[in-house]
């Protein structure tokens, strides 16, 4: 912890992991592991995703006071149909309200807004409140925004931007997601 306060950082930054390739959430969770290793605290807010049994949720249980993971979708989040659009808008709105509250409270050193870029690109939430949350965050709260299709405005305000490019994926050979590796 930082000697000046109860927080790990005094000047936190904003990271964006975007693009069509695999690894956006995985990169964010790697950063979470690093923060936890230094005694910091992490909150992961999962927009769109609603997997019942994922590795990151299992590890969060090992750090009950320092690692919180909250999901706001009722299913796997792989596609959005017209039938579930209204429920998706509602869930994404709840995720955004929760994220705004968590960021503003400043309890966590790192807040990961997982798949928020997808929620923006699907128009499940609007951009202005996300930008306001970024600008109004406490100085010690590091933010990570993941998901495909990060808006230009998000890229502009970010300090780090990494684009994951899909070159090859085992799904092309019929290999499905694997426990412990892909979830």
N, C-alpha and C positions, 0 to 999 in steps of 0.2 A: 504494500500500500504506500501511497505517497505520504511522506512525512508531514506535509502541510495540512492534510485532511484525512477523512475516512474514505476517500476515493482514489482509485488507481491513477487517474489522469487529471491534469490541470487544464490541458487544452486538447480536447477531443476533436476528431475529424469525422468526415463522412466518406464511406466507401460504397461503391456500386459494383455489383457483379451482375452482368447482363450478357445477352447473346444466345445463340441457338444451341451451343454446346453444353455438355454435361459438366457439373461441378460448381454451380453457383451457390447452392445451399451448402455443399460440402466445404467450399472455401470459407464461407461464413462460419460454419461450425468449427473449422480449424482455428479461426480467430477466437471463437468462444473458448475453445480448449486452452489456448494461450492465456486469455484473460483469467480463466479459472486457475490456471497454474500459478499466476502471480497473486492469487488471493482475491481477485476481483469478482464481480457479480454480473450475470448475464440474463437477459430476458429475450426470448424468441417469440415473436408474434407471427404466426403462420396464416397468411391470407391465402384463401383458395384451398390449401392442402387440408385434408381431414383423415389421414391414415390413422387407423386405430392402434397399430403396433409398429412403431418405428424406433430405430436405434437411439436417436437423439432424445426421445421421450424417456427411454429406459435409463440413459445416463443422467438425465436431469433429476431423476428420482434419487440419485446418489449424492446430489448437492442440493438438498431441499431448501436451504436458506440462500443459496447463491446462484441457482440456475432454474429459471422458470420458463416453461414452454407452454404456450396457449394456442390452440387451433380454433379457427372460426369457420370451418367448412364441415359439412356433414358427410362428405364422401371423399373419393380419391383425387378430385380436382383435375382429372385428365382432360375433360372436355366440358363445355358449357352449352347446354341446349336451351331452346326457348322456354321449355317447361320449367326449368329450374332457375331461370334468369332472375326472377324476383327474389327468390330465396338467397341467391348468390349476392345480389345487391345488398340485401339486408345483412347478411353475414359479413360482407366486406365493410359495410358501414360500421358495424359493431367492432370489427377488428381495428378500424381506423380510430374510433373513439377510445378504445382500450389503449392503443399505441400512443395516442396523444397524451393520455393520462399518465402512462408509464414514463414517457419521455419527460414530461413536465415535472413529475415528482422527483426525478433525478436519483432514484434509489439504486438504479443499475448503472454499472460502468459501461456496459455494452448493450445496446438494443438492436436486435436483428429483425428487420421487417421483411420476412421471407415471402417472396412472390408478390410483393407490393407493386412491382413494375407490371406484372401481369394484370393485377386488379385495375391499375391505371389504364393499361392498353385495352382491356375489355370494357372500359367505362363503368366499372363497378363502383369506383370512387372517383372524385374529382381531384385535380392537381393542386389547386390553391391551398387547401388545408394541409396537404403533405408538405408543400414548400414552407408554409407557416410553421409547421412542427419542426422542420429542419432548422429554420432560422431562429426559432424561439427556444431551442433546447438549451439546457444548462451547459456550461463550458466543459464539464467533466464527462458528459454523456457521448460516447462514441456511437455512431449510427452506421448500420450496414443495410442497404436496400438491395434485394435480390430479385431476379426474374427477368424474363425476356422482354425486349422492347422498352427499355428505359427511355422515358421522354427526354428530349433535348434539354429541357429546363432542369431536370434532375441531374443530368450529366454536367450541366453548367455549374451547379452549386456544389457538386461533389469535389472532394479532395483527391480521391483515388477512383479511377474507373477502369475496370477490367472487363473485356469482352471475351466470353468463352465462345470459340468457334467450333462447330461440329465438323470434324474431318472424317471420323469413322465411329460407328456405334454397334455393339453386338446385337442390338435389336434388329438390325438389318439382316442378321443371320438367324433370326427367330429366338434369340436368347432373351428371356424376359428378366425383369428386375429381380435382383438377388438380395435376400436378407443379409444384413451386415455390410453390404457393399453399396447398394442403391437405395436402401431405406433402413 
